[in-house]
Amino acid sequence: MVDYLSVTQDVRELAGSVIASTGQFPDSEIIEEQKAAFNYICIFTHKFDWTLDDPEGPALQKLEAQLAKCFIQEHYGGPSYSDIIDRQMVKINTALQAIKDNMPTVTDDEEGSVIRTDYKSW
């Protein structure tokens, strides 16, 4: 099972201004935010086994990196980043909704659900 899709160095570069101001920022802290971002994506899409081999994988990799950056900015950047984070989260959620609405990949929710049954009175 995959813990996250994004590349840690990409997240570090995206969150550069916040991370640079906090001095030493180990990869383990970035990875923690990547895992949280991956979990957010899984919960949003109701699919918990994403990989880069999925048709949506490369797009999700970029969205996860942006989401992890937002989590870092929220945690370490303080209130001055709140408007930036809010705008970015709207974009991320809109993209995730588009992916969810157009997924060719079957989710666990859809796999075993019964849409309709006809009434029988035997």
N, C-alpha and C positions, 0 to 999 in steps of 0.2 A: 504494500500500500504506500502511496505517495504522501509525504507530509506537506509539500508545497511544490508549486510549478515554477515560480520565478527564480531568477538568478540573483543571489545575494549582492553581488557587486553592482548590478543594475539598480537595485533598491538603494544601495549606499549612494550611488551617483544621483538618483532622483531626490533623495532627502539630504543632499550634500550640505545646504546652508544650515539646517538644523543640527545635523551631526557634527559639523565642523565647529559650531559654537559650544558644543558640550565636551570638547576635548576627545579623550579616548572613548571610542564606541565600538565594542567588540562585535564580531560577526554573530556571536551567539544571541545578542540582543536583537539584531536585525532578523535573524532566523525565527526568533520568537514571534515577531510581528508578521513574518511571512506565513507562519503556521496559522496565526489568527486570521489573516487575510484569506488563506485557503479555506479555512473553516467557514468563514463568512460566505464565500462563494458556494460552498457545498450546501449550506443551509438555504441560501437564496434559491438555488437551482433544484434542490431536492435530489441531487446526485452526489454521491460521496466517494466515487472511485474515478475521478478525473485523472487523465494522463495527457501527456503531450501528443499521444497517438490519436486521441479523439479529434474529430473534425474541428471542434471548438477550442482545442488545446492551446494553439499559439495565441489566440485572442485572449483566452483566460490567463495565460502567462503574463501578458502585458497589463491586464486589468488587476491581477493580483499584485504586481509590482507597484502599480499606482495606489492600490488600496493599502499596502504595507507602508508606503510613503506617507499616506494620510494618517495612519495609526502612529507613526513615528512623530509626525508634526503635531498631532493632537497631544501626545504624551510629553514630548520634550520641547515643543515650540511655544507652548503657552497660548493665551487668548488671542494674541496678535495674528495667529494663523486660522482662527475659526471661520472667517468668511471664505478663505481659500479652500479650506477643508470641505465646507458645506457645498460650494460649487462643484468641487471635484467629486464628492460623494453622489451628487445628483447625476453627473455624467456616468459614473461607474454603475450606479443602480439602473440607469436607463439602458446602458449597454448590456448589463446582466439580464435585464428583462427581455431584451431583444433576443439574446442567446437562448434564454429559457423558452420563449415563445416559438422559436424556430429550430429547436434541437431535433436533429434526426436520431440522436442517441436516446434510447428509452430510459426513463428514470425508474427507480424502485416503485414510486407511486403509481406509475402507469402500467407497470408490468403485470401486476396481479389484480387490478381493479376490475370490477364488473360495472359496465356502463348501464345496462338495462336488462331486465329479464321479463318475459311475458308471464302473465298470471295464469296459473293452472289450478284447477280446483279438484284434484283427485285425492 
